[in-house]
Amino acid sequence: MHATVPPTERSRPYALLLKFPPGIVSFAIVAVYVATSLSFLASAPAFRFAPATFSMWHADGDDAALIMPPLGLLLVILSLHVFNRMAAVWRAPAATPDQ
C-alpha cells in the first residue's frame, strides 16, 4: 500500500537521480581499489609466469616482484578504511531523525 501512495510515486525519480551518480562513483572507487590491491598481492606468484609491469615500473627480478605484495596488503587495509568511510557517507542521508 505504501508504494501506491502518490507522494511516494512522485519521489521515485528524484531518489533515483540522487542515488545513481554517487552509486556509480562508489562502484568505480571500489572496483579500482579491489583490482589494484589484488593485482599487487598476486604479483609475486604471478611473476613466475609473466613479468610484472605496473605503470612505468617494470619488475625484472624476484626481489623487485617481492616488493609488491606488502604494498598490496597496505592497500587492502587502506581500501577497507575508504570503503568504511564511504558507507558512513551513504548512511548519513539514509538516517532518520530518531536514529
N, CA, C and O of each residue as an XYZ file, in Angstrom:
396
protein
N       0.814     -1.190      0.000
C       0.000      0.000      0.000
C       0.861      1.258      0.000
O       0.479      2.271     -0.586
N       2.006      1.201      0.646
C       2.866      2.378      0.723
C       3.400      2.779     -0.655
O       3.590      3.965     -0.920
N       3.641      1.804     -1.529
C       4.199      2.107     -2.841
C       3.189      2.777     -3.763
O       3.581      3.402     -4.748
N       1.908      2.661     -3.468
C       0.905      3.261     -4.345
C       0.466      4.638     -3.875
O      -0.383      5.256     -4.516
N       1.015      5.132     -2.783
C       0.671      6.466     -2.305
C       1.286      7.476     -3.277
O       2.464      7.358     -3.613
N       0.511      8.471     -3.737
C       1.020      9.412     -4.744
C       2.336     10.126     -4.378
O       3.181     10.259     -5.263
N       2.566     10.585     -3.163
C       3.864     11.228     -2.896
C       5.051     10.272     -3.070
O       6.135     10.698     -3.468
N       4.850      8.987     -2.774
C       5.918      8.006     -2.960
C       6.220      7.825     -4.434
O       7.383      7.739     -4.827
N       5.175      7.767     -5.257
C       5.369      7.597     -6.691
C       6.055      8.813     -7.299
O       6.858      8.669     -8.221
N       5.759      9.984     -6.807
C       6.399     11.187     -7.344
C       7.847     11.313     -6.905
O       8.646     11.947     -7.594
N       8.198     10.726     -5.777
C       9.557     10.883     -5.270
C      10.531      9.853     -5.835
O      11.739      9.992     -5.645
N      10.046      8.839     -6.512
C      10.937      7.817     -7.048
C      11.961      8.373     -8.038
O      13.144      8.063     -7.896
N      11.578      9.170     -9.026
C      12.600      9.699     -9.954
C      13.643     10.562     -9.237
O      14.821     10.520     -9.590
N      13.234     11.324     -8.260
C      14.179     12.155     -7.528
C      15.140     11.293     -6.712
O      16.326     11.606     -6.618
N      14.644     10.230     -6.135
C      15.516      9.329     -5.378
C      16.521      8.670     -6.311
O      17.686      8.500     -5.951
N      16.076      8.300     -7.508
C      16.997      7.706     -8.473
C      18.055      8.710     -8.899
O      19.233      8.369     -8.995
N      17.642      9.946     -9.155
C      18.611     10.966     -9.563
C      19.598     11.301     -8.449
O      20.743     11.660     -8.723
N      19.164     11.187     -7.201
C      20.056     11.488     -6.083
C      20.986     10.324     -5.743
O      22.092     10.547     -5.250
N      20.562      9.105     -5.993
C      21.353      7.945     -5.592
C      22.211      7.369     -6.714
O      23.241      6.755     -6.435
N      21.824      7.546     -7.958
C      22.528      6.895     -9.053
C      23.943      7.442     -9.276
O      24.873      6.637     -9.330
N      24.166      8.746     -9.407
C      25.538      9.225     -9.640
C      26.516      8.889     -8.511
O      27.625      8.442     -8.803
N      26.159      9.082     -7.232
C      27.110      8.653     -6.194
C      27.323      7.146     -6.176
O      28.394      6.675     -5.794
N      26.320      6.391     -6.583
C      26.476      4.948     -6.653
C      27.471      4.540     -7.726
O      28.261      3.616     -7.528
N      27.436      5.219     -8.854
C      28.396      4.952     -9.924
C      29.807      5.304     -9.467
O      30.748      4.552     -9.722
N      29.961      6.432     -8.799
C      31.276      6.839     -8.287
C      31.768      5.844     -7.243
O      32.941      5.468     -7.246
N      30.886      5.419     -6.358
C      31.265      4.438     -5.338
C      31.689      3.120     -5.970
O      32.670      2.514     -5.537
N      30.968      2.672     -6.980
C      31.328      1.437     -7.660
C      32.693      1.560     -8.323
O      33.498      0.631     -8.256
N      32.960      2.684     -8.955
C      34.257      2.882     -9.606
C      35.393      2.862     -8.587
O      36.440      2.264     -8.834
N      35.188      3.512     -7.445
C      36.217      3.531     -6.406
C      36.467      2.125     -5.873
O      37.618      1.723     -5.708
N      35.412      1.381     -5.606
C      35.553      0.016     -5.101
C      36.254     -0.863     -6.136
O      37.143     -1.638     -5.786
N      35.866     -0.750     -7.399
C      36.476     -1.577     -8.443
C      37.967     -1.289     -8.584
O      38.764     -2.214     -8.735
N      38.348     -0.019     -8.536
C      39.759      0.337     -8.677
C      40.564     -0.155     -7.481
O      41.635     -0.734     -7.659
N      40.071      0.064     -6.277
C      40.809     -0.370     -5.091
C      40.942     -1.885     -5.031
O      42.022     -2.393     -4.727
N      39.881     -2.609     -5.309
C      39.931     -4.071     -5.239
C      40.856     -4.628     -6.320
O      41.679     -5.499     -6.036
N      40.733     -4.141     -7.543
C      41.570     -4.654     -8.630
C      43.043     -4.341     -8.394
O      43.902     -5.190     -8.633
N      43.341     -3.144     -7.933
C      44.737     -2.774     -7.706
C      45.340     -3.566     -6.552
O      46.452     -4.079     -6.668
N      44.622     -3.668     -5.451
C      45.188     -4.381     -4.308
C      45.353     -5.869     -4.618
O      46.355     -6.465     -4.223
N      44.397     -6.480     -5.315
C      44.545     -7.891     -5.668
C      45.673     -8.123     -6.663
O      46.370     -9.134     -6.583
N      45.858     -7.204     -7.593
C      46.968     -7.367     -8.539
C      48.308     -7.204     -7.840
O      49.265     -7.893     -8.192
N      48.404     -6.316     -6.865
C      49.646     -6.180     -6.108
C      49.904     -7.426     -5.267
O      51.040     -7.894     -5.178
N      48.848     -7.967     -4.647
C      49.020     -9.170     -3.833
C      49.422    -10.381     -4.678
O      50.199    -11.221     -4.225
N      48.908    -10.472     -5.877
C      49.177    -11.625     -6.731
C      50.405    -11.446     -7.606
O      50.714    -12.326     -8.409
N      51.111    -10.337     -7.474
C      52.224    -10.078     -8.388
C      53.394    -11.022     -8.168
O      54.017    -11.439     -9.144
N      53.719    -11.376     -6.941
C      54.860    -12.267     -6.709
C      54.604    -13.681     -7.234
O      55.461    -14.219     -7.936
N      53.452    -14.315     -6.923
C      53.223    -15.644     -7.514
C      53.051    -15.596     -9.031
O      53.459    -16.523     -9.731
N      52.457    -14.536     -9.534
C      52.232    -14.435    -10.971
C      53.509    -14.102    -11.731
O      53.577    -14.303    -12.943
N      54.523    -13.593    -11.032
C      55.773    -13.230    -11.700
C      56.452    -14.445    -12.312
O      57.213    -14.306    -13.269
N      56.192    -15.633    -11.777
C      56.781    -16.854    -12.322
C      56.293    -17.108    -13.754
O      57.012    -17.705    -14.556
N      55.090    -16.662    -14.073
C      54.510    -16.935    -15.386
C      54.658    -15.778    -16.361
O      54.766    -15.991    -17.568
N      54.664    -14.552    -15.843
C      54.782    -13.374    -16.710
C      55.409    -12.245    -15.906
O      55.101    -12.086    -14.725
N      56.275    -11.464    -16.521
C      56.863    -10.338    -15.791
C      55.811     -9.295    -15.440
O      54.850     -9.093    -16.182
N      56.001     -8.641    -14.314
C      55.028     -7.661    -13.825
C      55.411     -6.266    -14.281
O      56.567     -5.861    -14.157
N      54.453     -5.541    -14.802
C      54.659     -4.153    -15.183
C      53.548     -3.339    -14.552
O      52.370     -3.572    -14.823
N      53.919     -2.386    -13.711
C      52.964     -1.510    -13.050
C      53.276     -0.086    -13.457
O      54.259      0.497    -13.000
N      52.449      0.468    -14.308
C      52.610      1.820    -14.809
C      53.972      1.928    -15.499
O      54.186      1.298    -16.535
N      54.881      2.706    -14.947
C      56.187      2.884    -15.578
C      57.255      2.001    -14.927
O      58.405      2.012    -15.366
N      56.902      1.245    -13.897
C      57.865      0.407    -13.191
C      57.729     -1.021    -13.677
O      56.626     -1.564    -13.741
N      58.858     -1.628    -14.021
C      58.875     -2.997    -14.531
C      59.648     -3.873    -13.558
O      60.833     -3.642    -13.319
N      58.985     -4.875    -12.995
C      59.642     -5.810    -12.086
C      60.392     -6.834    -12.916
O      59.779     -7.679    -13.569
N      61.717     -6.763    -12.894
C      62.512     -7.639    -13.738
C      63.271     -8.714    -12.950
O      64.140     -9.391    -13.499
N      62.946     -8.864    -11.682
C      63.595     -9.892    -10.892
C      62.715    -10.303     -9.721
O      61.703     -9.664     -9.432
N      63.117    -11.387     -9.051
C      62.333    -11.861     -7.916
C      62.297    -10.838     -6.786
O      61.271    -10.678     -6.126
N      63.408    -10.147     -6.562
C      63.445     -9.144     -5.498
C      62.473     -8.005     -5.771
O      61.780     -7.537     -4.867
N      62.428     -7.570     -7.010
C      61.515     -6.479     -7.365
C      60.060     -6.926     -7.259
O      59.194     -6.142     -6.871
N      59.789     -8.186     -7.603
C      58.410     -8.685     -7.532
C      57.963     -8.881     -6.086
O      56.766     -8.839     -5.801
N      58.905     -9.094     -5.173
C      58.541     -9.289     -3.769
C      58.209     -7.986     -3.054
O      57.732     -8.013     -1.919
N      58.447     -6.865     -3.684
C      58.097     -5.568     -3.089
C      56.589     -5.332     -3.145
O      56.028     -4.682     -2.263
N      55.943     -5.853     -4.166
C      54.540     -5.521     -4.408
C      53.543     -6.150     -3.427
O      52.603     -5.451     -3.046
N      53.665     -7.395     -2.990
C      52.649     -7.939     -2.062
C      52.508     -7.174     -0.742
O      51.378     -6.988     -0.292
N      53.599     -6.714     -0.089
C      53.380     -5.899      1.107
C      52.663     -4.585      0.799
O      51.851     -4.113      1.595
N      52.966     -4.004     -0.353
C      52.235     -2.797     -0.748
C      50.766     -3.110     -1.011
O      49.889     -2.300     -0.706
N      50.500     -4.281     -1.573
C      49.119     -4.702     -1.784
C      48.374     -4.911     -0.484
O      47.189     -4.594     -0.381
N      49.071     -5.446      0.517
C      48.452     -5.628      1.829
C      48.135     -4.277      2.469
O      47.071     -4.106      3.065
N      49.046     -3.330      2.349
C      48.771     -1.975      2.853
C      47.605     -1.334      2.101
O      46.788     -0.626      2.690
N      47.540     -1.588      0.801
C      46.438     -1.038      0.016
C      45.110     -1.684      0.388
O      44.074     -1.020      0.349
N      45.118     -2.965      0.748
C      43.893     -3.630      1.220
C      43.399     -2.963      2.500
O      42.209     -2.682      2.646
N      44.324     -2.715      3.424
C      43.947     -2.057      4.684
C      43.423     -0.652      4.413
O      42.413     -0.244      4.986
N      44.104      0.087      3.545
C      43.646      1.436      3.197
C      42.277      1.385      2.518
O      41.407      2.206      2.809
N      42.088      0.431      1.622
C      40.808      0.354      0.907
C      39.658      0.008      1.852
O      38.544      0.497      1.666
N      39.912     -0.830      2.865
C      38.851     -1.127      3.828
C      38.447      0.127      4.593
O      37.266      0.321      4.882
N      39.409      0.974      4.921
C      39.077      2.237      5.580
C      38.301      3.172      4.643
O      37.368      3.853      5.068
N      38.692      3.197      3.383
C      37.970      4.032      2.406
C      36.544      3.523      2.234
O      35.608      4.321      2.186
N      36.364      2.207      2.140
C      35.020      1.637      1.992
C      34.165      1.939      3.221
O      32.976      2.232      3.099
N      34.771      1.868      4.395
C      34.039      2.167      5.620
C      33.615      3.630      5.652
O      32.500      3.936      6.077
N      34.474      4.529      5.216
C      34.133      5.960      5.176
C      33.038      6.217      4.148
O      32.146      7.033      4.380
N      33.103      5.523      3.010
C      32.047      5.689      2.004
C      30.715      5.205      2.551
O      29.680      5.816      2.282
N      30.721      4.127      3.308
C      29.485      3.630      3.920
C      28.935      4.634      4.920
O      27.721      4.806      5.020
N      29.823      5.305      5.669
C      29.362      6.316      6.620
C      28.748      7.500      5.889
O      27.761      8.071      6.352
N      29.320      7.869      4.759
C      28.759      8.975      3.966
C      27.394      8.585      3.410
O      26.480      9.408      3.394
N      27.242      7.347      2.956
C      25.957      6.888      2.437
C      24.928      6.722      3.538
O      23.732      6.888      3.296
N      25.377      6.395      4.752
C      24.455      6.182      5.859
C      23.839      7.495      6.336
O      22.695      7.504      6.792
N      24.566      8.595      6.239
C      24.087      9.878      6.760
C      22.774     10.335      6.106
O      21.852     10.705      6.832
N      22.646     10.327      4.775
C      21.355     10.751      4.204
C      20.222      9.766      4.487
O      19.054     10.156      4.491
N      20.551      8.501      4.722
C      19.508      7.494      4.944
C      19.028      7.463      6.388
O      18.001      6.853      6.687
N      19.747      8.103      7.266
C      19.372      8.067      8.692
C      18.132      8.917      8.936
O      17.986     10.014      8.397
N      17.263      8.386      9.749
C      16.079      9.157     10.128
C      16.403      9.970     11.373
O      17.351      9.636     12.084
N      15.652     11.019     11.657
C      15.967     11.865     12.809
C      15.932     11.147     14.155
O      16.602     11.574     15.095
N      15.167     10.071     14.262
C      15.077      9.392     15.555
C      16.192      8.390     15.779
O      16.217      7.742     16.825
N      17.127      8.231     14.829
C      18.236      7.275     14.993
C      19.421      7.927     15.630
O      20.443      7.275     15.845
